[in-house]
């Protein structure tokens, strides 16, 4: 069963479907539905608003992912998955050939002179939000001179090396509390962290449509045009969760997970009927397990046509699509019936 091509979906969906026909009651052959061209992901979800900011539908929101996951998605080219990360050169746990830069703005990381005045104090007077830093000449010349022990700052312990004494503040930026683990080769299911191009179709929508469980992210070219200032920040801790927009290396689009509403649209659901509730897990399971409504309609139409022909007294109809009960299979059945009658 190729539900995607029968329903004209934006996904290539293969499923097993058993169709039975009582030959005596329904003599006409049951033909397969006509095939349609697959649509692209952009054709389906392009009409939906960009899932940033307040949304009228609670199911149309991007889940909060860790900063580490956002970086992974941004480094994967459209059409690729986690295996693309193997080509990146990583030294001591850090990307050696790339860096993430915050979107610049006037006075970004600005430093005031000691003898100058400052600008307006705002509600977000952070170092990366304007000229809210000072060149203080006193600390190095005064008696309160402070020395920062940076010898082991962000230190990485080799896999075959020895660790220092474990302290009460064993944080990655407080000493050599990071390990060069050679085992993390990401040997998992193909398709993990897969990114679908905007102008291509996708695979089947499943009940576990998470970024790490398959190709359930998309290259969205719209968000960066409307929210170009969303990245005025310093990269947070890798495990910090949130909604972060990173201009991807390939194509400059935003690589983000599908929302639950977008998965429903890709599955062929009628979006005029709202998705009640706020449970993404419940709805994604229902969406993934459901037969796409357009595919169900296509199947019902050919079955209904065969039934109506039988009721009208027709015994044969020539169709342009393959029959579900092949002639060879029908011949085998007839031969078994004849053999049983001879016995």
MOSUL-V304082 format. One record per residue. N is the residue number from 1. D_FIRST is the distance of its C-alpha to the first C-alpha in Angstrom with 2 decimals. Layout:
# MOSUL-V304082
n=[N	N]
d_first=[D_FIRST	D_FIRST]
This chain:
# MOSUL-V304082
n=[1	2	3	4	5	6	7	8	9	10	11	12	13	14	15	16	17	18	19	20	21	22	23	24	25	26	27	28	29	30	31	32	33	34	35	36	37	38	39	40	41	42	43	44	45	46	47	48	49	50	51	52	53	54	55	56	57	58	59	60	61	62	63	64	65	66	67	68	69	70	71	72	73	74	75	76	77	78	79	80	81	82	83	84	85	86	87	88	89	90	91	92	93	94	95	96	97	98	99	100	101	102	103	104	105	106	107	108	109	110	111	112	113	114	115	116	117	118	119	120	121	122	123	124	125	126	127	128	129	130	131	132	133	134	135	136	137	138	139	140	141	142	143	144	145	146	147	148	149	150	151	152	153	154	155	156	157	158	159	160	161	162	163	164	165	166	167	168	169	170	171	172	173	174	175	176	177	178	179	180	181	182	183	184	185	186	187	188	189	190	191	192	193	194	195	196	197	198	199	200	201	202	203	204	205	206	207	208	209	210	211	212	213	214	215	216	217	218	219	220	221	222	223	224	225	226	227	228	229	230	231	232	233	234	235	236	237	238	239	240	241	242	243	244	245	246	247	248	249	250	251	252	253	254	255	256	257	258	259	260	261	262	263	264	265	266	267	268	269	270	271	272	273	274	275	276	277	278	279	280	281	282	283	284	285	286	287	288	289	290	291	292	293	294	295	296	297	298	299	300	301	302	303	304	305	306	307	308	309	310	311	312	313	314	315	316	317	318	319	320	321	322	323	324	325	326	327	328	329	330	331	332	333	334	335	336	337	338	339	340	341	342	343]
d_first=[0.00	3.80	5.80	8.85	9.28	8.72	11.13	13.38	13.49	15.55	13.07	10.51	7.98	5.47	4.89	5.43	5.83	8.95	10.40	14.09	16.68	20.43	21.72	25.27	24.50	21.70	22.68	20.66	17.40	14.25	12.72	9.43	10.25	12.21	11.24	13.47	15.21	14.58	17.62	19.91	20.86	24.30	23.20	21.79	24.39	27.24	28.33	28.81	32.23	32.91	32.64	36.29	39.06	39.07	35.86	35.60	32.34	32.80	29.13	29.67	31.69	31.38	31.97	35.20	34.68	37.42	39.24	38.18	34.47	35.19	37.03	34.22	31.73	34.35	34.90	31.25	30.46	27.51	24.39	26.12	26.28	29.02	29.61	31.23	33.97	35.19	36.71	38.99	42.52	43.55	47.15	48.26	45.16	45.68	43.94	46.53	45.55	44.36	45.72	44.59	47.05	47.43	47.55	51.26	53.42	57.09	59.15	56.11	57.71	61.06	64.24	67.45	70.88	73.28	75.64	73.09	71.90	68.32	66.03	64.75	63.52	60.03	57.90	55.96	58.81	56.91	57.61	54.47	54.92	58.16	61.63	62.06	63.47	67.11	68.94	71.22	74.09	75.68	73.54	74.39	78.11	78.79	79.67	76.29	74.59	71.28	69.68	65.96	65.05	62.18	62.57	59.50	57.65	53.87	54.80	52.13	53.04	51.99	49.81	52.74	55.39	57.27	56.84	59.85	61.05	58.50	59.95	59.29	57.65	55.25	53.22	51.70	54.25	57.21	57.35	55.43	52.82	49.81	48.52	47.09	44.26	42.86	40.03	37.82	35.65	32.57	30.72	27.63	23.92	22.93	22.18	24.92	26.71	24.25	25.16	22.81	24.72	25.31	24.07	20.72	17.27	16.43	13.99	12.30	15.01	16.06	18.87	21.29	21.31	24.75	26.17	26.84	23.44	21.26	21.03	22.02	25.03	25.58	28.44	30.00	32.68	34.09	35.65	38.34	39.66	40.29	41.25	43.11	45.71	43.47	44.29	48.07	48.35	49.07	46.09	46.13	45.79	42.49	41.47	42.38	39.47	39.18	37.69	38.79	38.08	38.41	38.32	36.00	37.42	34.67	34.64	36.75	33.95	33.44	30.80	29.84	27.14	24.85	26.29	24.56	24.74	23.13	20.15	19.87	20.10	17.42	15.10	16.12	18.77	21.78	24.58	27.25	26.78	28.41	27.12	29.97	31.67	32.10	30.01	27.56	26.40	25.57	23.74	21.72	20.59	19.67	17.88	15.87	14.92	14.14	11.08	11.90	14.19	13.40	9.69	11.17	13.72	11.71	10.13	13.70	15.35	13.99	14.70	18.02	18.88	18.58	20.71	23.24	23.64	24.34	26.85	28.47	29.11	26.81	25.59	23.82	22.16	21.39	18.26	17.46	13.72	12.33	12.61	10.22	13.38	14.68	18.44	19.12	17.45	19.39	22.51	22.33	22.19	25.11	27.06	26.85	28.06	30.92	31.89	32.04	34.22	36.56	37.16]
